[in-house]
Amino acid sequence: MAISQPQPLLLPLLVSLFFLPTALGATDFHNCNPLRKYPVKVKTVEISPDPVKINTNGNITITGSTSIDIPDGATVNLNLRRYDVLISNRSYSLCDIVACPVASGPIVVNFFNVFTQRELTPWGYFVSISITAEHQEDPMMCVSFTCRITSEQTSLL
């Protein structure tokens, strides 16, 4: 009687693919409106450090590509929510964050020291970041993700 060889398990492969972005430092994110195709397609969102420590601050880097030129005058909005309560709503000129105008192709948007001292409390936030062109209602990009904030662990040596 012949013994059949076990088939390679698909589950370990799927699990490793699911956790690969986290292992590489990427944050799980989604488009604010999953039914909409945004001209700026986000590829990765990275939070550094992750989780953010209350005695430091956090940086957020968004990488992606744009299928259109983004003109001067575009606005970047950053919203922090906790339990569906708006904690902070900030607007920046895109030109203060990246060199403008932005030609179609790759784009990297960096936010440094995202949180105020008052916002650096344990738990975290639901963050949404969008880019909107001047005189337009619909954003060219909108992503949402969670950002954890923890207290620094001290060792008792």
Secondary structure, DSSP 4 states (H G I P E B T S, - for coil): -PPPPPPPPHHHHHHHHHHHHHHTTBPPEEESSTTS--SEEEEEEEEESSSEETTS--EEEEEEEESS-B-TT-EEEEEEEETTEEEEEEEEEHHHHS-SSBPSEEEEEEE-S-S-GGG--SEEEEEEEEEE-TT-SS-SEEEEEEEEEEPPP----
